[in-house]
Amino acid sequence: MNKHILSIIVCIIATISITAQTTMAPMSVKYRRSSLYTMISVDPTSPYVEEIKSYFVNSPIPDKYNDHNLENRIFTINVPDGKEMETMARMMIANTPPGTEIDIKNINDPQLDDIAKNLVAKWFNRSPKGGFNMDLIKTRGTYDASALDIAKSKNDQRGAAMLADAGEELIQKTFVLVNEFKYVSKEEVAKKASGWLSTIGEVAGAAGLGDVSTAATITSAGVTVAGKGYVVKTKGHLYRLDWNDEVAARFYNDYWADDTSITPEKKKLFDETNIFKLVYLGADDSWADVQSSVFTKKSEVELVQKATMKAMDAVIVKLQKNHDEFKTKTPLFSGEPITAKIGLKEGLSDKSKFDVLEQRQDENGKTEYVSVGTIKVDSSYPIWDNRYGADEENPANADGKTYFKKTSGKEFYAGMLIVQKKGK
């Protein structure tokens, strides 16, 4: 009898151990994320502008990206009439007359090059002396330390392949997102609505928000209720660091030196170079409404802060859908059932489809991603509501993951990567 009991206990312990490993595995999965530097540009006359700026710089970037923020994330300059305007465009062109509309994508200014150079310097942990190292690339790319020895790698086929891989998989996928925000009082919109606007679309149009089909609170609650809050519109401008074979070769040959071999001449070369560039990819608009303060104990400034972050999350989703290179990879949380820790924040709907990828390495250690199947959102389960503040607005939906159905491929397991299919 004792032997039987002992066997049962052993089985239970083994089962618990396997279950724990299965549960924990996805949380320890190391995969290569794109890197992101976010900036904010707001009208200094907007409500609670100082609180918004402080809140923005202290908020984490989306967890599907590596944090590659530089020190300056908010810019202020004086235009000719002395009025401070916090827009990225006027920051770069100080002589622009007040009120002039500027298309950010057409700006060609040395400060853009400075941003690109500073992003490269951060990738290689540039020290005050001017020396570089590969520590950050090793960490983010899970590379072996010896494989990224610059002196050896340039003369070794496998090492060169690893350096190229680091460039393609990490440095080349560095993005800059400039968020321009506009704040519209719902009181202003609702007053217009009560006077002559009859549809939600017209209300949204009057607020400069385009066709917003879900802005029901603006009109249905009336001026008194709807006036307690703001509608936040954001325009996100997306750039990518232009790291290619030519730029990489010049960096490693002309500028690279660690702290033991750096010279004043080599430090000056990097300080004065302009070979690093940002490529403008495009822009998208999004918006966020905030529930009326009569329905919450939150202060008005908290509501505006919340809407600001929701609007930024929404514009990131739109940019991902329109720019494949900006899409993120997400590890499966479990293979049976198929789940992943993404949800409404990432723009998922019942129609969302994903490719399932296996991360492999060739004989030289270069990374490749092989599609091994496809999945789609399982509509028999609710999509996880992980939007900003959803834990307060929708506490019932706290499952922490979204469920999927396999549409093709082999058996999937935790840690496999998924990427949303184009246009979905």
N, C-alpha and C positions, 0 to 999 in steps of 0.2 A: 504493500500500500504506500509506504514511504517513498519507494522508487517511483511509483506512478505520480505521486504528488510533486516530487522533485522534477520529473519530466515536464509536467504541466507548467510549473513555475518557470523552468528554463525556456519553454516555448513562449510563454507570456512575455518574458523579458526580451527575447529575441524579436518578437512582434513589435513591442514598444520601441525597441532600438531602431528597427527598420522604418517604422512609421515616423519616428523622430527625424531620421536621416532624410526621408522623403520630404518631410515638411520643411526642414531647415535648408535642404539643398538649394532651392531657388534663391533664398536670401543671400547665399554666399557665392552665387554665380558671378564670375568675373567676365564681363564682356566690354567691348570698346564702344564707349559713348561718343557722340559728337560733343564739341565744346562750345559754350555760349557765353557771350559778353553782352549784357543788356544795359541800355541807357534809357533815360526818361527825359522828355521835353514837355513842359507844361506852360500854359499861359500864367504869368505871375499874378494876374488878376483873378484867377480861379479860386473857388472857395477852399479854405484849408490847405493852401498850397505848401506851406512849410511842413505840415503834418504828413502830407502825401509824400513829399520828397524823403523825409526821414523814414517813413514806413517802407518806401520802395527800396532804399539802399539796405535796409535791415531784413528784407524778406528773401528767402531762398529762391534760387532759380528753379525751374522745373527739374525734378529729380531724374529725368531721363537724359539730362545733359550734364557734362562736367562743368563745374563753375570755373569759367576763365575770365572773370571780371577783372578789369583794371581799376586803379584807384579812383579815377574820375568817372562818375556815372551820371552826373547832372552838370550842365554847363550854363553859365550866365555870362553875357557880354553886354556892353553898352553900345547901342546903335546911335547914329549921329544926333538924334534929338535928345539923347540922354536917357531915354526910357529903356529899362531892362527888358529884354525879350529872351525867354528861355526856349529857343528852338534850335535844333541842330543846324539848320540851314544858316541862320543868322550868326550862330557861333562861328561858322566857317568863313563867312563873308561879311566882315564888319562894316563895309561901306554900303551895304544894301539899304536903300531908302525904306523907311518905316512903311509897313502896309504892303510891301512887294511880295507877291506870291513866288515861292521858289520851289523848283522841283529838285528834291534832294538827290535823285539819281544822277543828275547832270553836274553836280558839284565836283570840281577837280581842284582839290586844295591840299597843300602840304600836310594839313592836320590829319587828313584821312591816311596819308602815308605814315604819319607818326603813330597812329593807332595800330596800323598793320605791323609796324616794326616793334611796337611794345607788346603786341600779341606774340610775336616770334620770341622776343626776349623772355617772356614769361614761360613759354614752352621749354626753353633751355636754361631756366633758372639763372639768368644773368646776374652776376654779383656786382656790388659797387665797384670792384676792380675792373669789371668788364669781361670776366671769364664765364664760360658756359659749362653746364653739365647735363647729363641725360637722366637725372633722377626722376623727374616728373613723367617723362616718356616711358621709362621702365615701369613706373607704378601704374599709369593709365593703360599701358599696352600689354602688361604682364610679360614683358620681355626679360630674358636672362641677361644679367649684368654684362657678362663677357661678350655677348652677342652684339652689344651696341658700343663696343670700344671703337671710337672714331678712327684712331690711328691704324687699327688692324682692319676695320671694316672696309675702308676704301680700297684695300688691296686684296680683299677676299670676296669670292663670289657669294658665299652664304651671308657674310656680313653686309655686303652691299644690298642684297635682297632684303635683309632685315631693316636696313636704313630706309630703303624705298618703301617698305611696308609701313614703317612708322610714319613716314610722310603722307602716304595715301590714306591710311586708316585713322590717323590721329590729327596731324597738323592741318592737312588739307580739309578736314571737316570741322573747321573752326568758324563759327558764325558770329556776326554782330547784329543785334536787333535794337533799332532805335524806335522807341514808342512815343508818338505824339498824342497827347490826350486833350480832349475837349469836354468840358463839364457843362451840362444843360440842366437847369433847375426844372423839376417836374411841375412846379407851380407855373413857370413861364409857359411850358407846353400845354398844361391843362387849361390855362386861361384862354389860350388860342383855340383849344379844342372846344371849350364851352361857347366861344363866340361864333365860330363859323365852320370848324372842321367836323366832319361827320364820320370819318373812318379812321381806324388805327393807323393805316398806311399814311394818311394825310397828316396825322399827328406826328408820326415819326419823321416824315419829310420836313415838316415845319421846324423840327428840332435839329435838322441836318443829319438825320440818322438813316436816310434811305428807307427802304421798304422793310419795316419791322412788324412781323406778324404776331409777335407774342407780347406786345406792349400793352396788354389789356388793362393793367392797373392804372395806366395813365388816364384812360377815359372812364373806365367803369366805376372807379372809386370816387370820382368827382374831384373838384379843385381842392377841397379841404384836405382830403386824405392823400391824393396824389401829389400835392405840393410838398409833402414831407420827405424830400429826398432828391436824388439827382439821377439823371441818365448820363452814363459815361461812354463816350465814343473814343476809340483809339485807332490810330493808323500806324501800323508796324512796317518799318523799312528794314529789309533784310539784306545783309552783305555776307560775303564769304571771303576768308583769307585766301589769296591766290598763291598757293604753294605748289610749284610744279618742279619737274626734273631740273630745269635750268636754274631756277631760284635755289633749289636745294644744293646743287653742285657749287654754285657761287658761295653759298653760306658756309658749307663745309670746307671749301678750299681757301676762301679769302678771309672769312671772319672768325671761324672756329678757333678757340683756344680756351683751355681751362685756366684756373687761377694760378697754376704753377708755370704756365708758359705764356700768359698774356703779356703783350708789350703795349706801351702807350700808342704806338703807331697803329697796331691792330685794333685797339679800343676805339681810336679815332675813326678808323675806316667804318666800323659799324655805326658809330654815332652819326656819321654824316651820310650814310647810304640812303638811297631812295628806291631800292629795287623791290621793296615789299609793298604790295598793293592790296586793296580791298575791291572785290568784284560786286557790283550791285545786282542783286537777283530779282528784286521787285518789292511790291508793297501790297498790303491787304488791310481792309477796314473791318472793325468789329465793334460791338457795344455791349454794355451791361446795364441792366436796370436794377434798382435796389428796392426792396420792399419798403413800404412806408414806415416811418418811425413810429406811427401810432400802433403798429403791430409788433413792436419790439422794444426792449429796454435799452437797446444800443443807442449811443449818441449819434448825432448827425455826422460827425467826423468819422466815426467808426464805419458808418454806412458808406460814406464816400470812399474810404480806404478799401473796403471790401469790394465795391464795384470796380475800383481801379484794377485790382488784381484779377478779378473775374474777366474784365475786358481784355487784359493782357493775355490770359490763358486762352481766351477765345480767338484772338488774332493769331496766336502761335499755331492753333489747330488749323486755321485757314491757310496759313503759310505752308504748313506741312502738306496739306492736300494739293496745293498748287506747285510745290517744289519738291520733287522726289528726293533730292539730295539732303533736304532738311528733315526728312522723316527719321524717326527714331526706331531703334530696335528694342524689343521688350522680351525678357525671358519668360517662358511659360512657368507659371507657379506650380502647376501639376499637370501630369499627362493623362490621368484618368480619375476623375473627370478632367477635361481640358479647361484650364483656367489661367488667367493672367491678371496681374494687378494694374489694369488700365480700365477706364470707364468713360463717363460722360465728359470729364475734363479733357480727354483726348479726342472728343468728338465722335465717340462710338454711337452707332445706331443699329437697328435690326438688320440693316443692309450691309454692315461693315464686313469686309473679307480680308484675310491675311494670308501671306505666304509664310510657311514654316521653314526655317533655315537651320542647317547644321554648320557650325563653325569648324573649319578644317585648316590644316597647314600642309603646304607642299614640302618637297624634300629640302628646300632652302629655308623653311620656317616662315614663308610668306602666307598670310591669312587669306582664305577664300571662304565664301558663303555659298552653300549648295542648297537649293530648294528641294525639300523632301516631301512636300505636301501643301495642302491649303485647308484653312478653317474659316468658319463664319460665326458670327454671334449667335448663340442659342437663345432664340426668342421666348423659350419657355421659362427662362429665368429673367429677373429684372437686371438691367445693366447697372453696374455699380456706379452710384452717384458720388464721385470723388472731387466734384467741383469745389472751389474755394467756399468755405462756410457751409457745405452741405451737411456736415455733422450736426449743425444746429437747425438747419432748415428742413432736413429730411433724415432724422435720426433712425428711422425704421430701416433705412437701406444702408446697413453697416456691415455687409458681408465682407467687404474688403477685396473683392475680386469679381471679374466678369466670366461667365461661362460661354464656351464655344462648342461647336459641332465640327467634326472632321468631314470635309467634303472630298478629299483625296489624300493619298499618301499612306505611309506605313504607320506604325505605332509611334506616338509622340511621348516625350518624357520631360520632366522638369528641367529647365535650363536651356532647352532649345529656344532659339530666338524667332520672334515673329515680327513682320513688318507689313504695314497696311498696303493693300494692293492699290495700284495707281487709280486715282479718281474715286476711291471708295472711302 
